[in-house]
Amino acid sequence: MVKTNVGRGARWLLAPFRRPATLFRRFLVGDIQQKIDHVLWTIEKLDGALRSFGETLGAFRSDANRHTFDLAAKIDSHTADLATRVASVEARLAELSLRVRTPVEVDSSTVAVRTVDGFVLVPRSDTTLLLMLCDAGPEGLEPGTRRLLTRLMVPGMTFVDVGAHIGLLTLAGARAVGPKGRVVALEPTPITFDLLVRALAINGLSGRVDAQCLACGARPERRAFHVQTVLGHSSLLDPAPVCLERGPSQIEVDVVCLDDVLPIGAQVDVVKIDVEGAELDVLAGMARILRENSDLAIIAEFGPVHLSRAEITPDQWFEAFHVHGFEAYAIDELSGECDRVSPKDLTAVESVNILFCRANSRAAARAKS
């Protein structure tokens, strides 16, 4: 009872101070809260400023990285352009150095002419060939065809040169397939074959090229062969009247089927046929090779004048290749590029080399690379 009265008395005595105390507490708490709010506001502002600074710094870094990347790309581009220009100048200097080299006398009947693939030998009697070679560039008489050959062939492949002549493309093929590759060169004209063999020896390629003094045809036989003053025009076909006036000589040569030259199952990658109008006879004699080599590429000379002597029309000539699944591409002798072609596109053409390859073959892909 006493405690209760004391408690009531204390509350009564403190009652006048309750409101001032409450107001004072609210003042103190409000001041602290205000300070807390100010601190939080300051922190929020600082956080915003830091975020903005971070974004600005990130943008600056991104811009700097972009400019650095752009600068590096420009340097790389200029370096590549400079390297291309230097390579072009070096190639041009190499070409000029070959052009200024005069033919070298080998003996009383033979001169040597330097090409990009090595020395070829030319008989003094074939003035036309000698002048043409001296006038041509280092890549020889058919620079576009040579460039195409180097795209078609890689080390280890097999190249067959039918109508190898003095070996201009034989040398190029041997360089392209390398020591592990195989080259077969067939040339029926004795004087030209002798020059081919000597050129292979001079260039250190005798062991890498199988050269044979033979003509290719549809069947094995002994046949008349007409040797022209311009040796590259010699052929199994009867000579044109204009050639008769120049006094061609006639010899007999051994004719073989290409199927008999290479063993069954042999990989054959590229066959070049330059036989002055007898291309379809060569094609008929290589039926097995055509079946066994789906990636085979054939380069054949299309010459309407020669075909007329063989009584073959351009349509018949192209069709003989088409029946084996080949598509035809005309070779640009300046660039080495190939474009799809048909007989109607070549009505005004005197002579052009044609690439035959099957669609979607590796040979077709290499030709377009």
Steps between C-alpha positions, in 0.01 A plus 500: 500500500787725581678410173191578299464840657868573443469405132200719456678785675804467271289504188318805636825680572647417152185579306589867441832395344368238261404726213821708510701177514311357203556814300869504593537133400328568170734796445806288566373209289395734220840664494673164486261371234559815301871442520451137401283606209763752395769235519288260296432774244868576481580133456237472229643802321853361529382162373334669201812702436715186520268315264510789255877517532519125443282526192710787369818308572356191332398702196845657492664160523268361232571798277872467566486128427306566182747760387786266591332219307434730203859617510626141516270401214624792291861407577429137404325613182784729401754230585314245286468751217870581523587127499281452193668790324845373592410150376365648178819701447715196577299288255530768235876530557533122475303505175711783360820321600384197301387708203833674459686169486574418140484142367813301581674311223527134596643364176491575128136390471352578843442798728372510859231742617446571871146474638363528851509118527846450352681484167332366188692410184395629159632388160644783291301364206168587671532876468133556577519319833822677597359845425175424678684387812726805498195723469299315766536556871680270745189279529536387141261488207190415706532693828133464592507124453819479705339697783197272491726194517669633812155540661378157395804310625649458846804298610455126458258514207536340157518710183492359148619725218380366164678690225767634734690680220820658643368473857368844596205358691684181589746708704214692665321176588816343642559805720137492619477131598845499660737209565222276634279557197507333161523650152462308174595694185418357156645660186516318163719739298860370534675838482259656750519198729880527503475865602250409773727232645800734497300777667392263777864411560611864503233586756570198720161339433598185308427275795161659565357496147428186298554624143401268213529552124144391421176630355163437670192373321194281517690174443859371495640524147782618280390811315619777270590824677539832321785720628452868421759776466339650808548195719206580724264451205609141432212254509363154422247672272570562134649850469301791366582616144678810632730274702578285195651801329750531784627149445402293808667165547325176578624244745349199672440499873368261761150585620385377842183524707546711810332219694801284412752758616372514857419190708152402612395694808762771456398841626497754218423860594564714191539410132603764247422414137659703220491283189387733221151360441539138616365570852201266466728208407694561821174520693383169352823335613464604864152365584625309804682803639181703459301241698755458777569869568190700588708810588692495173559831321576511127645797316457466124568739214189591301600588142219510241750495211650175628155352560391575144791289375375217721144562377380563855258783584544711814173359637627143454831590663340646812239223520774235514613654830149570628396133480764427764348759733742782428411869498694736273684817606696727266839602638599867481869500406556839659353433843467123527133539593238257367146565377229253405485471123308325222576455127279797405723726714808407295387551141761772441782334695805371315642306795437486875582262781197348669485365854274199542405391851201345668255708702570521875833323458811609690655592166211740431545658844876544450445650155272767647725579799 
